[in-house]
Amino acid sequence: MAVERNLSPRYLSNLLKQETVKTAVELIHRSLLVEAKNQLRMNPQNVSEIAFALGFDNLSYFSKLFKREVGLSPALYKNPFLT
């Protein structure tokens, strides 16, 4: 996004933080987690397949991020009857 606007990534991130109080990484994660929630509910793929399809190379990182932001593990979000 920054390159498309002839800006440095750091400068764009600073602009976003001034406007939204979130860093570029936080905004990207928020967007990815919205999509992850949709995929977990609607897609028959397992959690790791969904995480990798969304660009997460590390399933543990995805799971920790998801749980921190959503309040449930991705597996429990996908299938609330696991408890």
N, CA, C and O atoms as a GROMACS GRO file, in nm:
protein
  332
    1MET      N    1   0.082  -0.119   0.000
    1MET     CA    2   0.000   0.000   0.000
    1MET      C    3   0.087   0.125   0.000
    1MET      O    4   0.059   0.221  -0.072
    2ALA      N    5   0.190   0.123   0.080
    2ALA     CA    6   0.277   0.241   0.090
    2ALA      C    7   0.343   0.270  -0.044
    2ALA      O    8   0.348   0.385  -0.088
    3VAL      N    9   0.394   0.167  -0.110
    3VAL     CA   10   0.462   0.185  -0.238
    3VAL      C   11   0.367   0.243  -0.342
    3VAL      O   12   0.406   0.329  -0.421
    4GLU      N   13   0.243   0.196  -0.343
    4GLU     CA   14   0.143   0.246  -0.438
    4GLU      C   15   0.117   0.396  -0.420
    4GLU      O   16   0.076   0.464  -0.514
    5ARG      N   17   0.142   0.445  -0.302
    5ARG     CA   18   0.117   0.587  -0.272
    5ARG      C   19   0.247   0.668  -0.264
    5ARG      O   20   0.247   0.783  -0.220
    6ASN      N   21   0.356   0.606  -0.307
    6ASN     CA   22   0.488   0.670  -0.304
    6ASN      C   23   0.526   0.717  -0.163
    6ASN      O   24   0.580   0.826  -0.145
    7LEU      N   25   0.496   0.633  -0.064
    7LEU     CA   26   0.529   0.661   0.075
    7LEU      C   27   0.617   0.549   0.128
    7LEU      O   28   0.615   0.437   0.077
    8SER      N   29   0.692   0.580   0.230
    8SER     CA   30   0.767   0.473   0.296
    8SER      C   31   0.669   0.397   0.387
    8SER      O   32   0.573   0.456   0.437
    9PRO      N   33   0.693   0.269   0.408
    9PRO     CA   34   0.606   0.193   0.497
    9PRO      C   35   0.597   0.254   0.638
    9PRO      O   36   0.490   0.255   0.698
   10ARG      N   37   0.708   0.303   0.688
   10ARG     CA   38   0.708   0.363   0.822
   10ARG      C   39   0.620   0.488   0.825
   10ARG      O   40   0.543   0.509   0.919
   11TYR      N   41   0.631   0.572   0.722
   11TYR     CA   42   0.553   0.694   0.717
   11TYR      C   43   0.403   0.662   0.709
   11TYR      O   44   0.321   0.724   0.778
   12LEU      N   45   0.368   0.565   0.626
   12LEU     CA   46   0.227   0.525   0.616
   12LEU      C   47   0.177   0.471   0.749
   12LEU      O   48   0.066   0.503   0.792
   13SER      N   49   0.258   0.390   0.814
   13SER     CA   50   0.219   0.337   0.944
   13SER      C   51   0.197   0.449   1.045
   13SER      O   52   0.103   0.445   1.124
   14ASN      N   53   0.286   0.549   1.043
   14ASN     CA   54   0.269   0.663   1.135
   14ASN      C   55   0.141   0.740   1.104
   14ASN      O   56   0.070   0.782   1.196
   15LEU      N   57   0.111   0.760   0.976
   15LEU     CA   58  -0.013   0.828   0.939
   15LEU      C   59  -0.135   0.750   0.986
   15LEU      O   60  -0.229   0.807   1.042
   16LEU      N   61  -0.132   0.620   0.965
   16LEU     CA   62  -0.244   0.536   1.009
   16LEU      C   63  -0.261   0.542   1.160
   16LEU      O   64  -0.373   0.549   1.211
   17LYS      N   65  -0.150   0.538   1.231
   17LYS     CA   66  -0.158   0.544   1.377
   17LYS      C   67  -0.216   0.676   1.425
   17LYS      O   68  -0.293   0.679   1.522
   18GLN      N   69  -0.180   0.786   1.359
   18GLN     CA   70  -0.235   0.917   1.395
   18GLN      C   71  -0.386   0.921   1.374
   18GLN      O   72  -0.459   0.979   1.454
   19GLU      N   73  -0.432   0.860   1.265
   19GLU     CA   74  -0.574   0.865   1.231
   19GLU      C   75  -0.659   0.761   1.303
   19GLU      O   76  -0.775   0.787   1.336
   20THR      N   77  -0.602   0.644   1.329
   20THR     CA   78  -0.683   0.534   1.381
   20THR      C   79  -0.641   0.486   1.519
   20THR      O   80  -0.711   0.405   1.580
   21VAL      N   81  -0.529   0.532   1.568
   21VAL     CA   82  -0.468   0.488   1.694
   21VAL      C   83  -0.423   0.341   1.685
   21VAL      O   84  -0.397   0.278   1.787
   22LYS      N   85  -0.415   0.288   1.565
   22LYS     CA   86  -0.368   0.152   1.542
   22LYS      C   87  -0.252   0.157   1.443
   22LYS      O   88  -0.252   0.239   1.352
   23THR      N   89  -0.156   0.068   1.461
   23THR     CA   90  -0.047   0.060   1.364
   23THR      C   91  -0.096  -0.014   1.240
   23THR      O   92  -0.203  -0.076   1.242
   24ALA      N   93  -0.018  -0.008   1.134
   24ALA     CA   94  -0.053  -0.079   1.012
   24ALA      C   95  -0.066  -0.229   1.039
   24ALA      O   96  -0.157  -0.293   0.989
   25VAL      N   97   0.025  -0.283   1.118
   25VAL     CA   98   0.020  -0.426   1.149
   25VAL      C   99  -0.107  -0.460   1.226
   25VAL      O  100  -0.171  -0.562   1.198
   26GLU      N  101  -0.146  -0.376   1.320
   26GLU     CA  102  -0.270  -0.400   1.396
   26GLU      C  103  -0.392  -0.396   1.304
   26GLU      O  104  -0.483  -0.478   1.318
   27LEU      N  105  -0.394  -0.303   1.210
   27LEU     CA  106  -0.506  -0.294   1.116
   27LEU      C  107  -0.509  -0.414   1.022
   27LEU      O  108  -0.616  -0.466   0.991
   28ILE      N  109  -0.393  -0.458   0.978
   28ILE     CA  110  -0.387  -0.577   0.893
   28ILE      C  111  -0.435  -0.699   0.970
   28ILE      O  112  -0.512  -0.779   0.918
   29HIS      N  113  -0.390  -0.713   1.095
   29HIS     CA  114  -0.434  -0.826   1.177
   29HIS      C  115  -0.585  -0.822   1.199
   29HIS      O  116  -0.651  -0.925   1.192
   30ARG      N  117  -0.638  -0.705   1.225
   30ARG     CA  118  -0.783  -0.692   1.246
   30ARG      C  119  -0.858  -0.741   1.122
   30ARG      O  120  -0.956  -0.815   1.133
   31SER      N  121  -0.812  -0.698   1.005
   31SER     CA  122  -0.876  -0.739   0.880
   31SER      C  123  -0.864  -0.890   0.859
   31SER      O  124  -0.960  -0.955   0.820
   32LEU      N  125  -0.746  -0.944   0.885
   32LEU     CA  126  -0.726  -1.088   0.868
   32LEU      C  127  -0.811  -1.168   0.967
   32LEU      O  128  -0.860  -1.276   0.933
   33LEU      N  129  -0.828  -1.117   1.088
   33LEU     CA  130  -0.909  -1.188   1.186
   33LEU      C  131  -1.057  -1.186   1.152
   33LEU      O  132  -1.129  -1.282   1.181
   34VAL      N  133  -1.103  -1.080   1.091
   34VAL     CA  134  -1.242  -1.076   1.042
   34VAL      C  135  -1.262  -1.187   0.939
   34VAL      O  136  -1.359  -1.262   0.944
   35GLU      N  137  -1.168  -1.196   0.845
   35GLU     CA  138  -1.175  -1.301   0.744
   35GLU      C  139  -1.159  -1.440   0.806
   35GLU      O  140  -1.227  -1.534   0.767
   36ALA      N  141  -1.070  -1.452   0.903
   36ALA     CA  142  -1.050  -1.580   0.972
   36ALA      C  143  -1.179  -1.625   1.039
   36ALA      O  144  -1.215  -1.742   1.031
   37LYS      N  145  -1.248  -1.534   1.105
   37LYS     CA  146  -1.374  -1.570   1.170
   37LYS      C  147  -1.476  -1.619   1.068
   37LYS      O  148  -1.546  -1.717   1.091
   38ASN      N  149  -1.485  -1.551   0.955
   38ASN     CA  150  -1.577  -1.594   0.848
   38ASN      C  151  -1.539  -1.733   0.797
   38ASN      O  152  -1.625  -1.820   0.782
   39GLN      N  153  -1.411  -1.753   0.771
   39GLN     CA  154  -1.365  -1.881   0.720
   39GLN      C  155  -1.384  -1.994   0.821
   39GLN      O  156  -1.423  -2.105   0.784
   40LEU      N  157  -1.358  -1.966   0.946
   40LEU     CA  158  -1.373  -2.070   1.049
   40LEU      C  159  -1.519  -2.114   1.062
   40LEU      O  160  -1.546  -2.232   1.087
   41ARG      N  161  -1.611  -2.023   1.044
   41ARG     CA  162  -1.753  -2.058   1.055
   41ARG      C  163  -1.807  -2.125   0.928
   41ARG      O  164  -1.892  -2.213   0.937
   42MET      N  165  -1.760  -2.083   0.812
   42MET     CA  166  -1.822  -2.125   0.687
   42MET      C  167  -1.743  -2.229   0.608
   42MET      O  168  -1.800  -2.297   0.522
   43ASN      N  169  -1.615  -2.242   0.634
   43ASN     CA  170  -1.528  -2.324   0.552
   43ASN      C  171  -1.503  -2.458   0.620
   43ASN      O  172  -1.475  -2.461   0.740
   44PRO      N  173  -1.513  -2.568   0.548
   44PRO     CA  174  -1.489  -2.699   0.610
   44PRO      C  175  -1.340  -2.729   0.638
   44PRO      O  176  -1.309  -2.828   0.704
   45GLN      N  177  -1.249  -2.644   0.588
   45GLN     CA  178  -1.107  -2.667   0.614
   45GLN      C  179  -1.078  -2.658   0.763
   45GLN      O  180  -1.151  -2.595   0.838
   46ASN      N  181  -0.968  -2.723   0.804
   46ASN     CA  182  -0.931  -2.716   0.944
   46ASN      C  183  -0.861  -2.582   0.974
   46ASN      O  184  -0.831  -2.505   0.883
   47VAL      N  185  -0.836  -2.558   1.101
   47VAL     CA  186  -0.780  -2.431   1.146
   47VAL      C  187  -0.646  -2.402   1.081
   47VAL      O  188  -0.622  -2.290   1.035
   48SER      N  189  -0.559  -2.501   1.075
   48SER     CA  190  -0.426  -2.476   1.017
   48SER      C  191  -0.435  -2.443   0.869
   48SER      O  192  -0.361  -2.356   0.822
   49GLU      N  193  -0.521  -2.507   0.795
   49GLU     CA  194  -0.538  -2.477   0.653
   49GLU      C  195  -0.588  -2.334   0.633
   49GLU      O  196  -0.543  -2.264   0.542
   50ILE      N  197  -0.681  -2.292   0.716
   50ILE     CA  198  -0.734  -2.156   0.707
   50ILE      C  199  -0.626  -2.055   0.743
   50ILE      O  200  -0.610  -1.954   0.675
   51ALA      N  201  -0.552  -2.082   0.849
   51ALA     CA  202  -0.445  -1.991   0.891
   51ALA      C  203  -0.342  -1.975   0.780
   51ALA      O  204  -0.302  -1.863   0.748
   52PHE      N  205  -0.299  -2.085   0.722
   52PHE     CA  206  -0.199  -2.079   0.615
   52PHE      C  207  -0.254  -2.010   0.492
   52PHE      O  208  -0.182  -1.935   0.425
   53ALA      N  209  -0.380  -2.033   0.460
   53ALA     CA  210  -0.443  -1.966   0.344
   53ALA      C  211  -0.449  -1.815   0.364
   53ALA      O  212  -0.446  -1.739   0.266
   54LEU      N  213  -0.457  -1.771   0.488
   54LEU     CA  214  -0.461  -1.627   0.517
   54LEU      C  215  -0.322  -1.566   0.528
   54LEU      O  216  -0.308  -1.446   0.552
   55GLY      N  217  -0.218  -1.648   0.510
   55GLY     CA  218  -0.082  -1.596   0.508
   55GLY      C  219  -0.004  -1.612   0.637
   55GLY      O  220   0.107  -1.561   0.648
   56PHE      N  221  -0.059  -1.681   0.733
   56PHE     CA  222   0.012  -1.706   0.858
   56PHE      C  223   0.099  -1.829   0.840
   56PHE      O  224   0.048  -1.938   0.814
   57ASP      N  225   0.230  -1.812   0.853
   57ASP     CA  226   0.323  -1.924   0.840
   57ASP      C  227   0.335  -2.003   0.968
   57ASP      O  228   0.381  -2.117   0.967
   58ASN      N  229   0.295  -1.943   1.078
   58ASN     CA  230   0.312  -2.004   1.210
   58ASN      C  231   0.174  -2.021   1.274
   58ASN      O  232   0.111  -1.924   1.314
   59LEU      N  233   0.128  -2.145   1.283
   59LEU     CA  234  -0.004  -2.173   1.339
   59LEU      C  235  -0.014  -2.128   1.485
   59LEU      O  236  -0.119  -2.080   1.528
   60SER      N  237   0.094  -2.143   1.560
   60SER     CA  238   0.094  -2.102   1.700
   60SER      C  239   0.071  -1.951   1.712
   60SER      O  240  -0.005  -1.905   1.797
   61TYR      N  241   0.138  -1.875   1.626
   61TYR     CA  242   0.121  -1.729   1.628
   61TYR      C  243  -0.023  -1.692   1.594
   61TYR      O  244  -0.082  -1.607   1.660
   62PHE      N  245  -0.079  -1.756   1.490
   62PHE     CA  246  -0.217  -1.730   1.452
   62PHE      C  247  -0.311  -1.761   1.569
   62PHE      O  248  -0.399  -1.681   1.601
   63SER      N  249  -0.292  -1.875   1.631
   63SER     CA  250  -0.380  -1.916   1.741
   63SER      C  251  -0.372  -1.820   1.859
   63SER      O  252  -0.475  -1.786   1.918
   64LYS      N  253  -0.251  -1.777   1.894
   64LYS     CA  254  -0.235  -1.683   2.005
   64LYS      C  255  -0.297  -1.548   1.972
   64LYS      O  256  -0.365  -1.489   2.056
   65LEU      N  257  -0.274  -1.500   1.852
   65LEU     CA  258  -0.332  -1.372   1.808
   65LEU      C  259  -0.484  -1.381   1.809
   65LEU      O  260  -0.551  -1.291   1.859
   66PHE      N  261  -0.539  -1.489   1.754
   66PHE     CA  262  -0.683  -1.507   1.748
   66PHE      C  263  -0.743  -1.510   1.887
   66PHE      O  264  -0.842  -1.442   1.914
   67LYS      N  265  -0.683  -1.588   1.975
   67LYS     CA  266  -0.736  -1.600   2.112
   67LYS      C  267  -0.729  -1.467   2.186
   67LYS      O  268  -0.821  -1.430   2.258
   68ARG      N  269  -0.617  -1.394   2.168
   68ARG     CA  270  -0.602  -1.264   2.235
   68ARG      C  271  -0.709  -1.164   2.186
   68ARG      O  272  -0.765  -1.090   2.266
   69GLU      N  273  -0.735  -1.164   2.058
   69GLU     CA  274  -0.827  -1.064   2.002
   69GLU      C  275  -0.974  -1.106   2.009
   69GLU      O  276  -1.061  -1.020   2.026
   70VAL      N  277  -1.002  -1.235   1.997
   70VAL     CA  278  -1.140  -1.282   1.990
   70VAL      C  279  -1.188  -1.336   2.125
   70VAL      O  280  -1.307  -1.330   2.156
   71GLY      N  281  -1.096  -1.388   2.204
   71GLY     CA  282  -1.133  -1.440   2.334
   71GLY      C  283  -1.156  -1.590   2.336
   71GLY      O  284  -1.180  -1.648   2.442
   72LEU      N  285  -1.148  -1.653   2.220
   72LEU     CA  286  -1.161  -1.798   2.208
   72LEU      C  287  -1.050  -1.850   2.118
   72LEU      O  288  -0.998  -1.777   2.034
   73SER      N  289  -1.015  -1.975   2.136
   73SER     CA  290  -0.919  -2.035   2.043
   73SER      C  291  -0.988  -2.050   1.908
   73SER      O  292  -1.111  -2.056   1.902
   74PRO      N  293  -0.911  -2.055   1.799
   74PRO     CA  294  -0.974  -2.074   1.668
   74PRO      C  295  -1.054  -2.204   1.660
   74PRO      O  296  -1.161  -2.208   1.598
   75ALA      N  297  -1.004  -2.310   1.722
   75ALA     CA  298  -1.075  -2.438   1.719
   75ALA      C  299  -1.210  -2.428   1.790
   75ALA      O  300  -1.310  -2.480   1.741
   76LEU      N  301  -1.212  -2.363   1.904
   76LEU     CA  302  -1.337  -2.348   1.979
   76LEU      C  303  -1.433  -2.253   1.906
   76LEU      O  304  -1.554  -2.274   1.910
   77TYR      N  305  -1.379  -2.150   1.842
   77TYR     CA  306  -1.463  -2.059   1.763
   77TYR      C  307  -1.527  -2.137   1.647
   77TYR      O  308  -1.645  -2.119   1.617
   78LYS      N  309  -1.447  -2.223   1.583
   78LYS     CA  310  -1.497  -2.301   1.470
   78LYS      C  311  -1.605  -2.400   1.514
   78LYS      O  312  -1.705  -2.419   1.445
   79ASN      N  313  -1.583  -2.462   1.627
   79ASN     CA  314  -1.676  -2.562   1.676
   79ASN      C  315  -1.702  -2.540   1.825
   79ASN      O  316  -1.633  -2.596   1.910
   80PRO      N  317  -1.802  -2.456   1.857
   80PRO     CA  318  -1.827  -2.423   1.999
   80PRO      C  319  -1.873  -2.541   2.083
   80PRO      O  320  -1.882  -2.529   2.205
   81PHE      N  321  -1.901  -2.655   2.020
   81PHE     CA  322  -1.946  -2.772   2.094
   81PHE      C  323  -1.830  -2.857   2.143
   81PHE      O  324  -1.852  -2.966   2.197
   82LEU      N  325  -1.707  -2.809   2.125
   82LEU     CA  326  -1.589  -2.885   2.170
   82LEU      C  327  -1.574  -2.885   2.322
   82LEU      O  328  -1.506  -2.972   2.377
   83THR      N  329  -1.636  -2.790   2.390
   83THR     CA  330  -1.617  -2.780   2.535
   83THR      C  331  -1.684  -2.891   2.611
   83THR      O  332  -1.677  -2.895   2.734
   0.00000   0.00000   0.00000
